[in-house]
Amino acid sequence: MDRVEEITVAIDQLPPEEYRRFVKWFREREQAEWDRQIDADSAAGKLDFLFAEADSESGDGSLRDCEVGHG
């Protein structure tokens, strides 16, 4: 059995409260990793096309507001 399988089995055996704590920790960890990646991509100029697109759409009046759900 490899490490991922061992972890999967261990997670499956957690009592509900410990499982909720694990899920909370994992989600926070994933969000922090996402934030680091976005920051790195932005610093490297990989997102500049998005700013250019927004500027263009703002200039020609086609930029729309949107609602983003967080869950």
C-alpha positions in Angstrom: 0.0 0.0 0.0 1.4 3.4 -0.9 1.2 6.6 1.2 -1.8 8.0 -0.5 -3.7 4.7 0.1 -2.6 4.7 3.7 -3.8 8.3 4.1 -7.1 7.5 2.4 -7.7 4.6 4.8 -6.8 6.8 7.8 -9.2 9.6 6.6 -12.0 7.1 6.1 -11.6 5.9 9.7 -11.7 9.4 11.3 -14.6 10.2 13.6 -16.9 12.9 12.3 -15.4 15.8 14.4 -11.8 14.9 13.4 -12.9 14.5 9.8 -14.4 18.1 9.9 -11.1 19.4 11.4 -9.1 17.6 8.6 -11.4 19.0 5.9 -11.0 22.5 7.3 -7.2 22.2 7.4 -7.1 20.8 3.9 -9.3 23.5 2.4 -7.2 26.2 4.1 -4.0 24.6 2.8 -5.4 24.4 -0.7 -6.5 28.1 -0.6 -3.1 29.2 0.6 -1.5 27.2 -2.2 -3.9 28.8 -4.7 -3.1 32.2 -3.4 0.7 31.6 -3.7 0.3 30.4 -7.3 -1.8 33.4 -8.3 0.7 35.7 -6.7 3.6 34.0 -8.5 1.8 34.1 -11.8 0.9 37.7 -11.4 4.5 38.6 -10.5 5.7 36.8 -13.6 3.3 38.7 -15.8 1.2 35.6 -16.7 -2.0 37.5 -15.8 -1.3 40.7 -17.7 -3.5 39.6 -20.5 -6.5 39.7 -18.1 -5.8 43.3 -17.1 -5.4 44.2 -20.8 -8.7 42.5 -21.6 -10.5 44.3 -18.8 -9.0 47.6 -19.8 -10.2 47.0 -23.4 -13.7 46.0 -22.4 -13.9 48.9 -20.0 -12.9 51.3 -22.8 -15.5 50.0 -25.3 -18.3 49.7 -22.7 -18.6 45.9 -22.9 -17.2 45.2 -19.4 -19.8 43.7 -17.2 -20.1 43.2 -13.4 -20.3 39.7 -12.3 -21.1 38.0 -9.0 -18.6 35.5 -7.8 -19.8 32.9 -5.3 -17.5 31.8 -2.5 -18.2 28.5 -1.0 
